[in-house]
Amino acid sequence: MPLSPILDELGTYPFARLDEAKRRVAARGVRVLDFGMGDPGEPTAAFIREALADGIRETMGYPRAHGLPELRQAIAAWCERRFGVALDPEREVIPTLGAKEAIFSFAQVVLDPDRGKDLVVTTEPGYPVAERGARFAGAEVLQLPLLERNGFLPDLDAVDPALWRRAAVVWVNYPNNPTGATAPLALYERLVALAAEHDFLVASDEAYSELWFDEPPVSALQAPERTRLVVFNSLSKRSSMTGYRSGFVAGSPEVINALRVFRPSVGTAPQEFVQRASIAAWSDENHVREARERYGRKRAVLLDVLARKTCRVAGSRATMYLWVEVPGGEPSDAFAARLLEHGVVVAPGSYLGPSGEGYVRFALVPAEEECRLAARVLEEVL
Ligand SMILES: Cc1ncc(COP(=O)(O)O)c(C=O)c1O
């Protein structure tokens, strides 16, 4: 049967193995407290749900790929309030069906093997979608390790300039999944300078930009030059709207124009009622503040028990994740399996990339009460 060989190369999604193990433990009657996957179980604010319902009309045609002008304006206004960056809603913003599909398909828009642009650069441990999309698009992929000794930032000086010249796009993701690290503006400044020198694009996945605890993280949009830069953001985490599928790409007018040409063929504009709900969500900060406070409380519960058990938390300045060093040099999947026997599900760092070995990731998605139950389990097990 003519199926893409990439499907086999990707193997089983490691989280499927975790699901199987969870079922076994639950069948023994153990209460499962699931910090494994990053799907927030938080409620979506009532005013957003109402805006969605109000957006349903008797007849609804195909949504236009470049979205409603009001949504592009709401996104541009948010970027200006949040990052102090003025974007032209016509030329520099395009709504997407969540960040994921746009991240996955981006390689198809930018690769140009005939010009020698056949490489996509990503980082690991990390969200696997940019890499997977690149492979399906036929690109070679270079994964830069994110190491604690470098603050979980990629070591750009370690990359051979010949590889930069082959790069069509270089992906970064801060605040970072899974390490929770944030990036200084200097990283983006350096990347846009390298992009100009070697003719590649910088793609910054900022899906967690609003889940912060001390100070709001910067955006790549604040870099001095946006000609070769696009950012991807989303309402999934900011507004607990994973099920709605709503995000955007913003930055380089040339790339946004390319997406306007590409996306109608794929058919990936958000439904108009989702766009109406998204306008409401981008226009309000109170519900985001409340979400941050909820995450902050859950985080405090776990930080407290981990500190008392002298379990070191690395990175973890922002996002909904805690990146915890495995104590005693135990392999991360063995440590995760041990916690799972007691009902606490965490993601072994090795599932997220080779440089994730030695850590586990707690996604702060269970309710506060469940975090307290988990703290009690950890108190005994660690
Ligand atoms: C780093 C990162 N980027 C993007 C996404 C995708 O978010 P969305 O729900 O907007 O597709 C996720 C989701 O987990 C993520 O972890």
The ligand as a MOL file (V3000), in Angstrom:
LIG
                    3D

  0  0  0     0  0            999 V3000
M  V30 BEGIN CTAB
M  V30 COUNTS 16 16 0 0 0
M  V30 BEGIN ATOM
M  V30 1 C 4.9060 24.5620 22.3980 0
M  V30 2 C 3.5260 24.4250 21.8800 0
M  V30 3 N 3.1810 25.0940 20.7730 0
M  V30 4 C 1.9600 25.0010 20.2510 0
M  V30 5 C 0.9970 24.2120 20.8300 0
M  V30 6 C -0.3210 24.0730 20.1320 0
M  V30 7 O -1.3310 24.7930 20.6540 0
M  V30 8 P -2.7240 24.9000 19.9250 0
M  V30 9 O -3.7090 24.3140 20.8510 0
M  V30 10 O -2.9140 26.3630 19.6930 0
M  V30 11 O -2.6850 24.1610 18.6190 0
M  V30 12 C 1.2950 23.5000 21.9990 0
M  V30 13 C 0.2690 22.6370 22.6250 0
M  V30 14 O 0.4910 21.8720 23.5050 0
M  V30 15 C 2.5980 23.6080 22.5300 0
M  V30 16 O 2.9550 22.9310 23.6320 0
M  V30 END ATOM
M  V30 BEGIN BOND
M  V30 1 1 1 2
M  V30 2 1 2 3
M  V30 3 2 2 15
M  V30 4 2 3 4
M  V30 5 1 4 5
M  V30 6 1 5 6
M  V30 7 2 5 12
M  V30 8 1 6 7
M  V30 9 1 7 8
M  V30 10 2 8 9
M  V30 11 1 8 10
M  V30 12 1 8 11
M  V30 13 1 12 13
M  V30 14 1 12 15
M  V30 15 2 13 14
M  V30 16 1 15 16
M  V30 END BOND
M  V30 END CTAB
M  END
